[in-house]
Every structure is written in C-alpha cells, then in structure tokens.
C-alpha cells in the first residue's frame, strides 16, 4: 500500500470513530463521549507516526506465518515430534518412579526377617529416604555420628 492508501484508511477509521463519538455524547453522557474523542484521534495519530503502516506489516507477517504454519507438512511433522517428545518425558517419569519403588521393595526383601522394621531403617546407611531420629542416627550409623555431635554442640538436634 502506498502513502495515499494509508491516509485513506486512517481517514475512514477516524470518520467511523467520530460517528460513534457523536452517538456516545448524545446517548451515554460526557465521559463516554470524551473517551470516544480519544479513540477518534488514534487512527490519525497512527498514520502520522507511521504506526498504522507498521501495524499493517505486522498483520501481514502474522498472516503469512499462520498460512505457512497451517499448510506446511514439515511444520506438522515438527509438531508431531514435539508431542512425541513430551509424551516420552511423561512416560520416562512414570517409569523411573516405578523403578525406584521396585528397587526399594527388592532391597527390603533382602533384609533379614529377624531385624524387623527397626533393623531395616538402621541397615540402609546410604539411603537418603530413610527417616531417622537423632538417637537412631548416632547409635546406628558411624558416618553421621560426627555430624550429630557438631549439631548437639550447637544446640541443634
């Protein structure tokens, strides 16, 4: 579009907004009419600052992108690959949760039956998931005894 076409578009938008402003003043009151005057001035301001032309280019670029997106088989293959990747992430998260539970069950099955639940907590020294009280950690685990001594020294238990 040339400069004359953009000017005609700005003038047409201004006239339409002016008609709406006149209606707003008559039927809705002064506040709505003043708001209409502000809207009426926007198309001319956009024309004079070349913003109207920029908005037209942005609209054309978005339309070209959208039509290229919709009608391109390569784009749809990419979308399908993205969906498959997301599904694989979800499935791998579910599988790793199952693996951890299975590992915990098999480890618990290997413990001697006479040790019971208290022995199971004390036997797994390296497990970060084992919840221990301060007395269990000091009595059962030599690795944590130094840490417990430091914590007790500072009044933390």
Secondary structure, 3 states (H helix, E strand, C coil): CCHHHHHHHHHHHHHHHHHHHHHHHHHCCHHHHHHHHHHHHHHHHHHHCCHHHHHHHHHHHHHHHHHHHHHCHHHHHHHHHHHHHHHHHHHHHHHHHHHHHHHHHHHHHHCCCCCHHHHHHHHCCCCCCCCCCHHHHHHHCCCCHHHHHHHHHCCCC
